Amino acid sequence: MSLSRRGLLAAGGAVGALAATATGAGSATAAPSPARGKGHGRVRTGFDRLAADGYALLKGERVGIVTNPTGITSDVRHIVDVMHPDERVDLIAVFGPEHGFRGTAQAGGSEGRYDDPATGLPVYDTYLKSGQALADVFTASGVDTVVFDIQDAGARFYTYIWTLYDCMEAAALAGKRFVVLDRPNPVTGRAALGPVLDPAFSTFVGRREISQAHGMTVTELALLFNARFLAERPVDLRIVKMSGWKRSDFFDATGLPWVPPSPNMPTPDTALVYSGTCLFEGTNLSEGRGTTRPFELLGAEGIDHRWAAAVNALGLPGVAFREAYFAPTFSKFQGKTVGGVQLHVHDREVFDPVRTGIALLVTAKRTWSGFEWRSDNWIDKLTGNTRVRTMIDAGADTDEVVGAWSKELAAFRAVRKRYLQYR
């Protein structure tokens, strides 16, 4: 792979007190920045604040960082390229998640173990490692502190939050300190939506009991994980909050550059629909992989205008559906022209991605005789239960399916509220 050297200047600027929490703690200490008008001002990420404080939180520590191409500064330099030459921080290792540290791998892949050509740093692979096996990687690297800085997409089945969970658990096993640097939830942090995972369906697309769209940032999730799911052996946790971010902010209000967190998450628009339309990974329909609009385009051979008409007839808030035809360049239906729909979100303030995803499943099954679930019942892993699949098979409508998770969602929302760090 071809990897170019980035700029070597350290991040700067004024900074307030860094937010930090001790093992098992439930809240951060830094006061939020004054409120911004929507679309005005600039959010400062956890890394921006850490660097501007001279990396004081990492002083005297041998540091390793779990990151990927989204770990950038506001002027689009990679944080590893910024930290590596800076004498104020002793960065000795990098840990790559799914898709890899430099992002060269497709879904379900990673970059393996190698030395980064740009910095010479050893890069260790965390993908599909957990527990003691991952703890052994941290031990072998020689680090004292593991730092996490990756842009999330806001959905339970986006694997980076479970890389976070697995790394926290492994750091505790290895006796390492763990620091989480915050970045925005790109689809706001206003609400938790969808079914809550049944632990019986725990996989890498959902380790623990959170809702399908969690409405949290990675530091908030880290606090929740440590206090509730890792309580028997919590990690020595510190968090560094953002400044200037509000729960109502979509990504384009932050002033931050967008880097695709994975190859099929090209824009914030993708993230907006992803927590609902990713459910089509559990069916025989294309979820738009291999197109320029993954998760916004859905379809299969034999689908025609009737699907778009059926879902438009539901009057779902904030979204309309266009009859669409496309030919994926890879993944399902590679090189074949398929019919389906394109989602057009016209009012994201009222758009509910999870409800929309269920409505699309219900109407697809009713209007296309070829509809099938994946034979491995992957849909159950994505929704975290068998209920969505079995209810749709039994003829339930959208309201019935969505209503079935109301109690568990209310309970999760009450838990979630304890760990929120922003207004």
Residue pairs with C-beta under 8 A, 6 or more apart in sequence:
1 102
1 104
1 111
3 102
3 116
3 117
3 118
4 118
5 81
5 118
6 77
6 78
6 81
6 82
6 118
7 77
7 81
7 82
8 81
8 82
8 84
8 85
9 77
9 82
10 51
10 82
10 83
10 85
10 86
10 88
11 47
11 48
11 51
11 52
11 73
11 77
11 82
12 51
12 52
13 44
13 48
13 52
14 52
15 44
15 48
15 49
15 52
15 53
16 30
16 31
16 33
16 49
16 243
17 29
17 30
17 31
18 30
18 49
18 50
18 53
18 56
18 57
18 240
18 241
19 28
19 29
19 30
19 219
19 239
19 240
19 241
19 421
20 28
20 29
20 57
20 238
20 239
20 240
21 27
21 28
21 29
21 223
21 237
21 238
21 239
22 236
22 237
22 238
23 226
23 234
23 235
23 236
23 237
24 226
24 227
24 231
24 234
24 237
25 223
25 237
26 223
26 227
26 418
26 419
27 223
27 421
28 219
28 239
28 241
28 421
30 241
30 243
32 241
32 243
32 422
32 423
33 44
33 243
33 244
35 246
36 244
36 246
36 253
38 248
38 249
38 253
39 252
39 253
41 244
41 255
42 74
42 244
42 254
42 255
42 256
43 184
43 242
43 243
43 244
43 245
43 249
43 254
43 255
43 256
44 52
44 74
44 242
44 243
44 244
45 73
45 74
45 149
45 181
45 182
45 183
45 242
45 256
46 149
46 180
46 181
46 182
46 183
46 219
46 239
46 240
46 241
46 242
47 71
47 73
47 79
47 149
47 181
47 240
48 73
48 74
49 240
49 241
49 242
49 243
50 57
50 58
50 181
50 240
51 73
51 79
51 82
51 83
54 88
55 83
55 86
55 88
55 89
57 179
57 238
57 240
58 89
58 90
58 145
58 147
58 179
59 88
61 90
61 143
61 144
61 145
61 177
62 90
62 92
62 142
62 143
62 144
62 145
63 83
63 89
63 90
63 91
63 92
63 93
63 143
63 144
63 145
63 146
63 147
64 91
64 92
64 93
64 94
64 95
64 124
64 138
64 141
64 143
64 145
64 146
64 147
65 71
65 79
65 80
65 83
65 91
65 93
65 94
65 95
65 146
65 147
65 148
65 149
66 94
66 95
66 96
66 97
66 126
66 146
66 147
66 148
66 149
66 150
66 163
66 164
66 167
67 79
67 80
67 94
67 95
67 101
67 147
67 148
67 149
67 150
68 96
68 97
68 99
68 100
68 101
68 102
68 103
68 150
68 160
68 261
69 78
69 102
69 103
69 259
69 260
69 261
70 150
70 151
70 183
70 259
70 260
70 261
71 78
71 79
71 80
71 149
71 150
71 151
72 78
72 79
72 257
72 259
73 79
73 82
74 255
74 256
74 257
76 257
76 259
79 149
80 91
80 94
80 101
80 116
80 118
80 119
80 121
81 118
81 119
83 89
83 91
84 91
84 119
84 121
91 121
92 121
92 122
92 141
92 142
92 143
93 121
93 122
93 123
93 124
93 141
93 142
93 143
94 101
94 116
94 121
94 122
94 123
94 124
95 101
95 123
95 124
95 125
95 126
95 137
95 138
95 141
95 146
95 167
96 102
96 110
96 111
96 123
96 124
96 125
96 126
96 127
97 110
97 126
97 127
97 150
97 159
97 160
97 163
98 105
98 107
98 108
98 109
98 110
98 127
98 159
98 160
98 163
98 262
99 105
99 106
99 107
99 109
99 110
99 262
99 263
100 109
100 110
100 111
100 125
101 111
101 116
101 123
102 111
102 116
103 260
103 262
103 263
104 111
105 111
106 263
107 262
107 263
107 264
107 289
109 127
110 125
110 126
110 127
110 128
111 123
111 125
112 125
113 122
113 123
113 124
113 125
114 122
114 123
115 121
115 122
115 123
116 122
116 123
122 141
124 137
124 140
124 141
125 137
126 134
126 137
126 163
126 166
126 167
127 163
128 204
129 137
129 166
129 170
130 166
130 169
130 170
131 166
131 169
131 170
131 173
132 170
132 173
134 166
134 167
134 169
134 170
135 170
135 171
135 173
135 174
136 174
137 170
138 146
138 170
138 171
138 174
138 176
139 174
143 176
144 176
144 177
145 176
145 177
145 178
145 179
146 167
146 171
146 176
146 177
146 178
146 179
147 178
147 179
147 180
147 181
148 163
148 164
148 167
148 178
148 179
148 180
148 181
148 218
148 222
149 180
149 181
149 183
150 160
150 163
150 164
150 183
150 218
150 261
151 160
151 183
151 186
151 259
151 261
152 158
152 160
152 161
152 183
152 185
152 186
152 217
152 218
152 221
152 261
153 160
153 186
153 187
153 261
153 265
153 270
153 271
153 274
153 275
154 185
154 186
154 187
154 213
154 214
154 215
154 271
154 274
154 275
155 212
155 213
155 214
155 271
155 274
155 275
155 278
156 194
156 197
156 205
156 206
156 210
156 211
156 212
156 213
156 214
156 275
156 384
157 205
157 206
157 212
157 278
157 381
157 382
158 261
158 274
159 204
159 205
160 218
160 261
161 214
161 218
161 221
162 204
162 205
162 206
162 207
164 180
164 218
164 221
164 222
164 225
165 207
165 208
165 225
165 229
165 230
166 207
167 178
168 178
168 222
168 225
168 226
168 230
168 235
168 237
169 230
169 233
169 235
171 177
171 178
171 235
171 236
172 178
172 230
172 233
172 234
172 235
172 236
173 233
176 235
176 236
177 235
177 236
177 237
177 238
178 222
178 235
178 236
178 237
178 238
179 237
179 238
179 239
179 240
180 218
180 219
180 222
180 237
180 238
180 239
180 240
181 219
181 239
181 240
182 217
182 218
182 219
182 239
182 240
182 241
182 242
182 421
183 217
183 218
183 242
183 256
184 217
184 242
184 245
184 249
184 251
184 254
184 256
185 215
185 216
185 217
186 250
186 251
186 258
186 268
186 271
186 272
187 213
187 250
187 251
187 268
187 271
187 272
187 275
187 353
188 215
188 247
188 248
188 249
188 250
189 215
189 216
189 217
189 220
189 247
189 420
189 422
190 215
190 247
190 248
191 213
191 215
191 413
192 210
192 211
192 213
192 214
192 215
192 216
192 409
192 412
192 413
192 416
193 211
193 212
193 213
193 215
193 275
193 352
193 353
193 354
193 355
193 409
194 211
194 212
194 213
194 275
194 354
194 383
194 405
194 409
195 211
195 212
195 383
195 384
195 385
195 387
195 388
195 404
195 405
195 408
195 409
196 209
196 210
196 211
196 212
196 384
196 405
196 408
196 409
196 411
196 412
197 206
197 208
197 209
197 210
197 384
197 385
198 209
198 384
198 385
199 208
199 209
201 380
201 381
201 384
201 385
202 208
203 381
205 381
205 382
206 381
206 382
206 384
207 229
208 225
208 229
209 229
209 412
210 221
210 224
210 412
210 416
211 409
211 412
211 413
211 416
212 275
212 354
212 383
212 384
213 275
213 353
213 354
214 221
214 416
215 416
216 224
216 416
216 419
216 420
217 242
217 245
217 421
217 422
219 239
219 240
219 241
219 421
220 416
220 419
220 420
220 421
221 419
222 237
222 239
223 237
223 239
223 419
223 421
224 415
224 416
224 418
224 419
226 234
226 235
226 237
227 234
227 419
228 415
239 421
241 421
241 422
242 422
244 254
245 254
245 422
246 422
246 423
247 420
247 422
247 423
250 268
250 272
250 348
251 258
251 268
251 271
252 268
258 267
258 268
260 266
260 267
264 270
264 289
264 294
264 295
265 271
265 274
265 294
266 292
266 294
269 296
269 345
270 293
270 294
270 295
270 296
272 345
272 348
272 351
272 353
273 295
273 296
273 343
273 345
273 353
273 356
274 295
274 353
275 353
275 354
275 357
276 352
276 353
276 354
276 355
276 356
276 357
276 358
276 360
277 287
277 288
277 295
277 296
277 298
277 343
277 353
277 356
277 357
277 360
278 287
278 295
278 357
278 382
279 357
279 358
279 360
279 361
279 379
279 382
279 383
279 388
280 286
280 287
280 298
280 357
280 360
280 361
281 287
281 374
281 378
281 382
282 373
282 374
282 377
282 378
282 379
282 380
282 381
282 382
282 383
282 389
283 361
283 364
283 371
283 372
283 373
283 374
283 379
284 300
284 332
284 370
284 371
284 372
284 373
284 374
285 298
285 299
285 300
285 303
285 332
285 340
285 364
285 371
286 297
286 298
286 299
286 300
286 326
286 328
286 331
286 332
286 333
286 338
286 340
287 294
287 295
287 298
287 332
288 294
288 295
288 296
288 297
288 298
288 299
288 326
288 328
289 328
289 330
289 331
289 332
290 328
290 329
290 330
290 331
290 332
290 334
291 297
291 326
291 328
291 329
293 342
296 342
296 343
297 324
297 326
297 340
297 341
297 342
298 340
298 341
298 342
298 343
298 360
298 364
299 324
299 325
299 326
299 333
299 338
299 339
299 340
299 341
300 332
300 333
300 338
300 339
300 340
300 368
300 370
301 333
301 336
301 338
301 339
301 370
302 339
302 368
302 369
302 370
303 338
303 339
303 340
303 364
303 367
303 368
303 370
304 323
304 339
305 323
305 339
306 367
306 368
307 321
307 323
307 339
307 340
307 341
307 363
307 364
307 367
307 368
308 321
308 322
308 323
308 324
308 341
309 323
310 363
310 366
310 367
311 321
311 341
311 359
311 360
311 363
312 320
312 321
314 359
314 363
314 398
316 352
316 355
316 356
316 359
317 347
317 350
317 351
317 352
318 345
318 346
318 347
318 348
318 349
318 350
318 351
318 352
319 343
319 344
319 345
319 346
319 347
319 351
319 356
320 343
320 344
320 346
321 341
321 342
321 343
321 344
322 341
322 342
322 344
323 339
323 341
324 339
324 340
324 341
324 342
325 337
325 338
325 339
325 340
326 337
326 338
326 340
327 333
327 335
327 336
327 337
327 338
328 334
328 335
328 336
328 338
329 335
341 360
343 356
345 351
354 402
355 398
355 402
358 388
358 392
358 398
358 401
358 402
359 398
361 388
361 392
362 392
362 396
362 397
362 398
362 401
364 371
365 371
365 392
365 393
373 379
373 389
377 386
377 389
379 388
379 389
380 386
380 388
380 389
383 389
387 401
387 404
387 405
388 401
391 400
391 401
391 404
392 401
